[in-house]
Amino acid sequence: MAEVSSPRVITPFQRRLLAEAWRRIEETGGGPVDTTHAELAAVAQGGDFETRVLNRAQALALSADLPRALHGLQQAIRRAAWTLIAIGGVIGAVAARSTLNADHAGLVNFYWVLVALLGVHSVALLMWFVSLLFSFSGSNVPPTPLRAPFEALARMLASAVSGNVQRSAYSAWMGIIGSGVLGRWGLSALLHAFWLAALGGMLAVTLLMLSARQFDFVWETTILPDEGFIKLTERLQDLPARLGLGSLDRETILASRRAAERAPPPGARRGWSTLLIGSLIAYGMLPRIALLAFSLLMLGRSRGRYRLDLELPGYARLRPRLMPASRRIGVVDADIGAAARRDGELRAGRLPAARETAVLGIEIDPPGTGWPPALAIGAQDLGIAVERAALDCALQRLRALQDHPLSLLVVCSLTASPDRGMARVLRDCRAAHHGPIALLLTQRARTAVRLGETACREREGDWRRIAIATGFDAAHILVLDLDDAEELREFLLARDDRHGAGGPA
């Protein structure tokens, strides 16, 4: 039997879903070690950074059969959705069967049946509108009772296949489809489809029972005036009448009161039955059809506008490799010593020239060589900020020193993840100080032991990228382990040698 080829990733949204799944695979250490070929191919194909990320991910994912895993997962999710919709149809059918029960005299209260069939639907529709308003005001996904059972069914169906690739595919799918704008409209579409199926089940069973059994519809009240029910019925049949499903006149409505003095006319049963069917369609199914179409339209629009979050570390570390400043065309007699010197200068960096320096630590333990670090004589110690309140206090002290010509040295630990929170802290430091500013990354040895040398180098690159993006000069980013007295001494000696030779500070 010929081998079935993996399903092709066609749409732009599917390509972004594939890239997001591959990012999660690489973050868990499941990607290939050598990605050079895929990255060179992505660079050769050109395009902006996101396009190159998509091309790289597609080339690498094919080798791991990730497109097939995503396709299988999407099929499982569709089966889960259709299962819930089928359950909705069964629930609606059971509700209609239990509601249409005549009493011992063969009479059925029309308004009791109508409220039983459309009451819960109307409350659910109102809850959807309210949750949608809340989601636009800040909440990611409208809270709907279908979310939990839908996710449970999706996990159950997706768990048929296990492995890192499948888990990453599920994580990416739920991270994109199950949250944000896509989650809002995806779950809304599922909710409306569920209720449309429930109403369809109600309509089918109601038609079946009205065709096979005889019901005499009446209305009754104890304390409300009869005129109110008459006017309510006339208003109720306005919309169904536009569909040709409402034809009760005032005399028929009045004669259908349970305690009426005269019997209803012969056509009353058909008129009330037609109004019940028309109400299910006009006030139940048609609004759900319109909202389902609108939700699917918004879901498709949101998929078309979805873009990868290229600020995530997993994507940011690819930028130097996929968007190189220059293209390598070959090296003849490479100067290995010069390359080593360049690497050492990049690792060490340098402090900006200034007479005075203010030093601020961000979420670090006091280094073994003392605090503040002996990088500047008479440094202004702004302390080590662990909490936001301490950071705000330190930045306030820094603003009070703006009249002094000083530079700012921000000390961070490589053990900390360079996430958006740290990027916001660096941006606040840059905004609070208008003079020269430098970043010192410490505790490298501890990070290398915890993450491994390769991951530690990638962590350095991530820190450099967010620092440069927040306004730091690349030349003023240092990697210096302040816990290592020997490394600190070598840095100070090298700096003094540059001073003595008239080099930059």
C-alpha positions as CSV (number, residue, x, y, z in Angstrom):
1,M,0.0,0.0,0.0
2,A,1.4,3.4,-0.9
3,E,2.3,5.7,2.0
4,V,-0.2,8.4,2.6
5,S,1.5,11.8,2.3
6,S,1.2,14.3,5.1
7,P,-1.6,16.9,4.6
8,R,-0.3,20.1,3.2
9,V,-0.4,23.3,5.2
10,I,-2.2,25.7,2.8
11,T,-3.7,28.7,4.5
12,P,-1.6,31.5,6.2
13,F,-3.4,30.8,9.5
14,Q,-2.5,27.1,9.3
15,R,1.2,28.1,8.6
16,R,1.2,30.3,11.7
17,L,-0.4,27.5,13.8
18,L,2.4,25.3,12.6
19,A,5.0,27.8,13.5
20,E,3.6,28.2,17.0
21,A,3.5,24.5,17.5
22,W,7.1,24.2,16.4
23,R,8.2,27.0,18.8
24,R,6.7,25.0,21.6
25,I,8.5,21.9,20.5
26,E,11.8,23.7,20.4
27,E,11.2,25.2,23.9
28,T,10.8,21.7,25.3
29,G,14.0,20.5,23.6
30,G,12.3,18.3,21.1
31,G,13.6,20.1,17.9
32,P,16.5,19.0,15.8
33,V,20.0,20.2,16.9
34,D,21.0,21.3,13.4
35,T,18.6,23.8,11.9
36,T,21.1,25.5,9.6
37,H,19.7,24.1,6.4
38,A,16.2,25.3,7.1
39,E,17.3,28.7,8.2
40,L,19.5,29.2,5.1
41,A,16.6,28.2,2.9
42,A,14.3,30.6,4.8
43,V,16.8,33.5,4.3
44,A,17.2,32.6,0.6
45,Q,13.4,32.7,0.1
46,G,13.4,36.3,1.5
47,G,10.4,38.2,2.9
48,D,9.9,39.9,6.3
49,F,10.9,38.3,9.6
50,E,7.5,36.6,10.1
51,T,7.6,35.1,6.6
52,R,11.1,33.7,7.2
53,V,9.9,32.2,10.6
54,L,7.0,30.5,8.8
55,N,9.2,29.1,6.1
56,R,11.7,27.8,8.6
57,A,9.1,26.2,10.8
58,Q,7.4,24.5,7.8
59,A,10.7,23.1,6.6
60,L,11.6,21.7,10.0
61,A,8.1,20.5,10.9
62,L,7.8,18.3,7.8
63,S,10.7,16.2,9.1
64,A,8.8,15.6,12.4
65,D,5.5,15.0,10.7
66,L,4.0,17.9,12.6
67,P,1.5,18.9,9.8
68,R,-0.1,15.4,10.1
69,A,-0.3,15.7,13.9
70,L,-2.0,19.1,13.6
71,H,-4.4,17.8,10.9
72,G,-5.3,14.9,13.2
73,L,-5.8,17.2,16.1
74,Q,-8.0,19.5,14.1
75,Q,-10.1,16.5,13.1
76,A,-10.4,15.5,16.7
77,I,-11.5,19.0,17.7
78,R,-14.1,18.9,14.9
79,R,-15.4,15.6,16.2
80,A,-15.6,17.0,19.7
81,A,-17.6,20.0,18.4
82,W,-20.0,17.9,16.4
83,T,-20.5,15.6,19.4
84,L,-21.5,18.6,21.5
85,I,-23.9,19.8,18.7
86,A,-25.5,16.3,18.5
87,I,-25.9,16.3,22.3
88,G,-27.7,19.7,22.0
89,G,-30.1,18.2,19.4
90,V,-30.9,15.3,21.8
91,I,-31.4,17.7,24.7
92,G,-33.8,19.8,22.7
93,A,-35.8,16.8,21.6
94,V,-36.1,15.5,25.1
95,A,-37.1,18.9,26.4
96,A,-39.9,19.2,23.8
97,R,-41.1,15.6,24.5
98,S,-41.3,16.3,28.3
99,T,-43.0,19.7,27.8
100,L,-45.8,18.7,25.5
101,N,-47.8,16.7,28.0
102,A,-51.6,17.2,28.0
103,D,-53.4,17.1,31.3
104,H,-56.3,14.6,32.0
105,A,-58.7,16.8,30.0
106,G,-56.4,16.9,27.0
107,L,-55.5,20.6,27.5
108,V,-52.0,22.2,27.2
109,N,-51.2,25.6,28.5
110,F,-49.7,27.4,25.5
111,Y,-47.6,30.0,27.4
112,W,-46.3,27.3,29.8
113,V,-45.1,25.3,26.8
114,L,-43.6,28.4,25.1
115,V,-41.7,29.5,28.2
116,A,-40.4,26.0,28.8
117,L,-39.1,25.7,25.2
118,L,-37.7,29.2,24.7
119,G,-37.1,30.4,28.3
120,V,-33.7,28.8,28.9
121,H,-32.6,29.7,25.3
122,S,-33.5,33.3,25.9
123,V,-31.6,33.5,29.2
124,A,-28.6,31.8,27.5
125,L,-28.7,34.3,24.7
126,L,-28.8,37.2,27.2
127,M,-25.8,35.7,29.0
128,W,-23.9,35.5,25.8
129,F,-24.5,39.2,25.0
130,V,-23.4,40.2,28.5
131,S,-20.2,38.0,28.4
132,L,-19.4,39.4,25.0
133,L,-19.5,42.9,26.4
134,F,-17.2,41.8,29.2
135,S,-14.8,40.2,26.8
136,F,-14.5,43.4,24.8
137,S,-13.8,45.3,28.0
138,G,-10.8,43.1,28.9
139,S,-11.7,39.5,29.4
140,N,-10.2,37.2,26.8
141,V,-12.9,34.6,26.3
142,P,-16.6,34.8,27.0
143,P,-17.4,32.5,29.9
144,T,-19.6,29.9,28.5
145,P,-20.7,26.5,30.0
146,L,-19.7,24.8,26.8
147,R,-16.0,25.7,27.3
148,A,-15.2,23.0,29.9
149,P,-17.0,20.1,28.2
150,F,-15.6,21.1,24.8
151,E,-12.0,21.1,26.1
152,A,-12.6,17.8,27.9
153,L,-13.9,16.1,24.8
154,A,-11.0,17.6,22.7
155,R,-8.5,16.2,25.2
156,M,-10.1,12.8,25.2
157,L,-10.1,12.6,21.4
158,A,-6.6,14.1,21.0
159,S,-5.2,11.7,23.7
160,A,-5.6,8.8,21.3
161,V,-2.1,9.7,20.0
162,S,0.7,10.6,22.5
163,G,4.1,12.1,22.1
164,N,5.9,15.4,22.3
165,V,4.8,16.5,18.8
166,Q,1.1,15.8,19.5
167,R,1.3,17.5,22.9
168,S,2.9,20.6,21.3
169,A,0.3,20.6,18.6
170,Y,-2.5,20.5,21.1
171,S,-0.8,23.2,23.3
172,A,-0.4,25.5,20.2
173,W,-4.0,24.9,19.0
174,M,-5.6,25.6,22.4
175,G,-3.3,28.6,23.0
176,I,-4.4,30.2,19.7
177,I,-8.0,29.0,19.2
178,G,-8.9,28.7,22.9
179,S,-8.0,32.3,23.9
180,G,-8.1,35.9,22.7
181,V,-10.2,37.1,19.8
182,L,-10.1,33.7,18.1
183,G,-11.4,32.0,21.3
184,R,-14.1,34.6,21.7
185,W,-15.6,34.0,18.2
186,G,-14.8,30.3,18.1
187,L,-16.6,29.5,21.3
188,S,-19.4,31.9,20.3
189,A,-19.9,29.9,17.1
190,L,-19.9,26.7,19.0
191,L,-22.5,28.0,21.5
192,H,-24.8,29.2,18.7
193,A,-24.5,25.9,16.9
194,F,-25.3,24.0,20.1
195,W,-28.5,26.0,20.7
196,L,-29.5,25.9,17.0
197,A,-29.2,22.1,17.2
198,A,-31.2,22.1,20.5
199,L,-33.9,24.3,18.9
200,G,-33.9,22.0,15.8
201,G,-34.5,19.0,18.1
202,M,-37.3,20.9,19.8
203,L,-38.9,21.8,16.5
204,A,-38.7,18.3,15.1
205,V,-40.2,16.6,18.1
206,T,-42.9,19.3,18.4
207,L,-43.9,18.8,14.7
208,L,-43.9,15.0,15.2
209,M,-46.1,15.2,18.3
210,L,-48.5,17.8,16.8
211,S,-48.9,15.5,13.8
212,A,-49.5,12.3,15.8
213,R,-51.5,13.6,18.8
214,Q,-54.3,16.0,19.5
215,F,-53.7,19.0,21.8
216,D,-56.1,21.7,22.8
217,F,-54.1,24.8,23.6
218,V,-55.4,27.1,26.3
219,W,-54.2,30.0,28.4
220,E,-55.2,30.8,32.0
221,T,-54.4,33.3,34.7
222,T,-55.5,33.9,38.3
223,I,-54.5,37.5,39.0
224,L,-53.6,39.1,35.6
225,P,-56.2,40.7,33.4
226,D,-57.5,38.8,30.4
227,E,-56.8,41.8,28.1
228,G,-53.1,41.6,28.9
229,F,-52.9,38.0,27.6
230,I,-54.9,38.9,24.5
231,K,-52.6,41.8,23.6
232,L,-49.5,39.7,24.4
233,T,-50.7,37.0,22.0
234,E,-51.4,39.6,19.3
235,R,-47.9,41.0,19.7
236,L,-46.3,37.6,19.9
237,Q,-47.7,36.5,16.5
238,D,-46.6,39.7,14.6
239,L,-43.2,38.3,13.6
240,P,-44.4,34.7,12.9
241,A,-47.2,36.2,10.8
242,R,-44.5,37.7,8.6
243,L,-43.4,34.1,7.9
244,G,-47.0,32.9,7.4
245,L,-47.1,31.2,10.7
246,G,-49.5,33.3,12.8
247,S,-53.3,33.7,12.2
248,L,-55.1,33.9,15.5
249,D,-57.9,36.6,15.8
250,R,-59.1,38.2,19.0
251,E,-62.2,36.1,19.3
252,T,-60.2,32.8,19.0
253,I,-57.7,34.0,21.6
254,L,-60.5,35.0,24.0
255,A,-62.4,31.7,23.4
256,S,-59.2,29.7,24.2
257,R,-59.1,30.8,27.8
258,R,-59.4,27.7,30.0
259,A,-62.5,29.0,31.8
260,A,-64.1,30.5,28.7
261,E,-67.9,30.4,28.5
262,R,-67.9,29.2,24.9
263,A,-65.8,26.6,23.1
264,P,-63.0,27.8,20.7
265,P,-63.8,27.7,17.0
266,P,-62.7,24.6,14.9
267,G,-59.5,26.2,13.6
268,A,-58.2,27.1,17.0
269,R,-56.0,24.0,17.4
270,R,-54.3,24.6,14.1
271,G,-53.9,28.4,14.8
272,W,-52.2,27.8,18.2
273,S,-50.1,25.0,16.8
274,T,-48.9,27.2,13.9
275,L,-48.1,30.0,16.4
276,L,-46.1,27.6,18.5
277,I,-44.1,26.4,15.5
278,G,-43.7,30.0,14.3
279,S,-42.5,31.2,17.7
280,L,-39.8,28.5,17.8
281,I,-38.6,29.5,14.4
282,A,-38.9,33.3,14.6
283,Y,-37.8,33.8,18.2
284,G,-35.4,30.9,18.6
285,M,-33.9,29.5,15.4
286,L,-33.6,32.7,13.2
287,P,-31.6,34.7,15.8
288,R,-29.3,31.8,16.4
289,I,-28.8,31.3,12.6
290,A,-27.9,35.0,12.3
291,L,-25.6,35.0,15.3
292,L,-23.9,31.8,14.1
293,A,-23.3,33.3,10.7
294,F,-21.9,36.5,12.3
295,S,-19.6,34.5,14.7
296,L,-18.3,32.4,11.8
297,L,-17.7,35.6,9.8
298,M,-15.8,37.2,12.7
299,L,-13.9,34.0,13.3
300,G,-12.7,33.9,9.7
301,R,-11.8,37.6,9.8
302,S,-9.8,37.0,13.1
303,R,-8.0,34.1,11.5
304,G,-7.0,36.2,8.6
305,R,-5.7,39.0,10.9
306,Y,-3.8,36.7,13.3
307,R,-0.1,37.3,13.5
308,L,2.7,35.6,15.5
309,D,3.9,37.3,18.6
310,L,7.5,37.8,17.4
311,E,8.5,39.3,20.8
312,L,8.4,35.9,22.4
313,P,12.0,34.6,23.2
314,G,11.5,31.6,21.0
315,Y,11.0,33.8,18.0
316,A,13.2,36.7,19.0
317,R,16.3,34.5,19.2
318,L,15.8,33.6,15.5
319,R,16.0,37.2,14.3
320,P,19.9,37.5,14.0
321,R,19.9,34.2,12.1
322,L,16.9,34.9,9.8
323,M,17.5,38.6,9.3
324,P,21.3,38.9,9.0
325,A,22.8,42.3,8.6
326,S,25.1,40.8,5.9
327,R,25.3,37.6,3.9
328,R,28.3,35.3,4.3
329,I,30.0,34.6,0.9
330,G,33.0,32.7,2.1
331,V,36.1,33.1,4.2
332,V,39.7,32.7,3.1
333,D,42.4,32.3,5.7
334,A,40.1,33.2,8.6
335,D,41.8,35.0,11.5
336,I,40.9,32.7,14.4
337,G,42.6,34.9,16.9
338,A,40.6,37.9,15.7
339,A,37.4,36.0,15.9
340,A,38.2,35.0,19.5
341,R,39.0,38.6,20.4
342,R,35.7,39.7,18.9
343,D,33.8,37.1,21.0
344,G,35.6,38.2,24.1
345,E,34.8,41.9,23.5
346,L,31.1,41.0,22.8
347,R,31.0,38.9,26.0
348,A,32.7,41.6,28.2
349,G,31.3,44.8,26.7
350,R,32.2,48.1,28.2
351,L,30.9,50.8,30.5
352,P,29.9,54.2,29.1
353,A,32.4,56.9,29.9
354,A,31.2,59.0,32.9
355,R,32.6,60.6,36.0
356,E,30.0,59.1,38.3
357,T,27.8,56.0,38.0
358,A,24.6,55.0,39.7
359,V,24.1,51.2,40.2
360,L,20.7,49.5,40.4
361,G,20.1,45.8,40.8
362,I,17.0,44.1,39.5
363,E,15.8,40.9,41.3
364,I,19.3,39.6,42.0
365,D,21.0,38.1,45.1
366,P,23.8,40.2,46.5
367,P,26.9,39.1,44.6
368,G,29.8,37.3,46.3
369,T,32.2,40.2,45.5
370,G,30.0,42.7,47.4
371,W,27.5,45.3,46.5
372,P,27.6,47.7,44.8
373,P,30.1,46.1,42.3
374,A,33.6,47.6,42.2
375,L,33.2,48.8,38.7
376,A,33.1,52.5,39.5
377,I,34.6,54.4,42.4
378,G,32.1,56.3,44.6
379,A,29.1,54.7,42.8
380,Q,25.6,55.9,43.8
381,D,24.0,52.8,45.2
382,L,20.3,52.7,44.2
383,G,19.9,49.3,45.9
384,I,18.5,46.0,44.7
385,A,14.9,46.1,43.7
386,V,13.0,42.9,44.2
387,E,9.5,44.2,44.2
388,R,7.8,46.9,42.1
389,A,7.5,49.3,45.0
390,A,11.3,49.2,45.6
391,L,11.9,49.7,41.8
392,D,9.7,52.8,41.7
393,C,11.5,54.2,44.8
394,A,14.9,53.6,43.1
395,L,13.8,55.2,39.9
396,Q,12.5,58.2,41.9
397,R,15.9,58.6,43.5
398,L,17.5,58.3,40.0
399,R,15.3,61.1,38.7
400,A,16.4,63.3,41.6
401,L,20.0,62.8,40.4
402,Q,19.4,64.1,36.9
403,D,21.3,67.3,37.6
404,H,24.5,65.2,38.1
405,P,26.4,64.0,35.0
406,L,26.2,60.3,35.8
407,S,25.7,57.0,34.0
408,L,23.3,54.2,35.1
409,L,24.4,50.6,35.4
410,V,21.5,48.2,35.6
411,V,22.5,44.7,37.0
412,C,20.3,41.7,36.2
413,S,20.7,38.0,36.6
414,L,20.9,35.6,33.6
415,T,18.9,33.2,35.7
416,A,15.8,35.4,35.2
417,S,13.8,34.9,32.0
418,P,13.9,37.9,29.6
419,D,10.2,38.1,29.3
420,R,7.9,41.1,28.8
421,G,7.9,41.9,32.5
422,M,11.7,42.4,32.4
423,A,11.5,44.2,29.2
424,R,9.1,46.7,30.8
425,V,11.5,47.1,33.7
426,L,14.4,47.9,31.4
427,R,12.1,50.3,29.4
428,D,11.2,52.1,32.7
429,C,14.9,52.4,33.6
430,R,15.7,53.8,30.2
431,A,12.8,56.3,30.5
432,A,13.8,57.4,34.0
433,H,17.4,58.1,33.0
434,H,18.4,60.4,30.0
435,G,22.2,59.9,30.3
436,P,24.4,56.9,29.4
437,I,23.1,53.6,30.5
438,A,24.6,50.1,30.6
439,L,23.3,46.6,31.4
440,L,25.3,44.1,33.3
441,L,24.2,40.4,33.2
442,T,25.6,38.4,36.1
443,Q,25.4,34.9,37.6
444,R,26.3,33.2,34.3
445,A,28.0,30.2,35.9
446,R,24.8,29.5,37.9
447,T,22.7,29.8,34.7
448,A,25.0,27.5,32.7
449,V,24.7,24.8,35.4
450,R,20.9,25.1,35.5
451,L,20.2,25.3,31.8
452,G,23.3,24.0,30.1
453,E,25.8,25.9,28.1
454,T,23.8,26.0,24.8
455,A,20.6,27.3,26.5
456,C,22.7,29.8,28.5
457,R,24.1,31.3,25.3
458,E,20.6,31.5,23.9
459,R,19.5,33.2,27.2
460,E,22.3,35.8,26.7
461,G,21.1,36.5,23.2
462,D,17.5,36.9,24.4
463,W,18.6,39.4,27.0
464,R,20.7,41.4,24.5
465,R,17.7,41.6,22.1
466,I,15.2,42.9,24.7
467,A,17.8,45.3,26.0
468,I,18.6,46.7,22.6
469,A,14.8,46.9,21.8
470,T,14.2,48.9,25.0
471,G,16.9,51.5,24.1
472,F,20.2,50.1,25.4
473,D,23.4,50.4,23.3
474,A,24.7,47.0,22.2
475,A,28.3,48.0,23.2
476,H,27.1,48.8,26.7
477,I,25.7,45.3,27.5
478,L,28.1,43.3,29.7
479,V,28.1,39.7,30.7
480,L,30.2,39.6,33.9
481,D,29.8,37.1,36.7
482,L,30.0,39.2,39.9
483,D,30.1,36.1,42.0
484,D,33.5,35.2,40.4
485,A,36.2,37.4,42.0
486,E,38.8,36.3,39.5
487,E,36.6,37.2,36.5
488,L,35.8,40.6,38.1
489,R,39.5,41.2,38.6
490,E,40.4,40.4,35.0
491,F,37.7,42.7,33.8
492,L,39.0,45.6,35.9
493,L,42.6,45.0,34.8
494,A,41.5,44.9,31.2
495,R,39.6,48.2,31.7
496,D,42.6,49.8,33.3
497,D,44.8,48.7,30.5
498,R,42.4,50.4,28.0
499,H,42.5,53.5,30.1
500,G,46.2,53.5,30.1
501,A,46.5,53.0,26.4
502,G,44.0,55.9,25.8
503,G,41.2,53.4,24.7
504,P,37.6,53.9,25.4
505,A,36.4,53.5,29.0
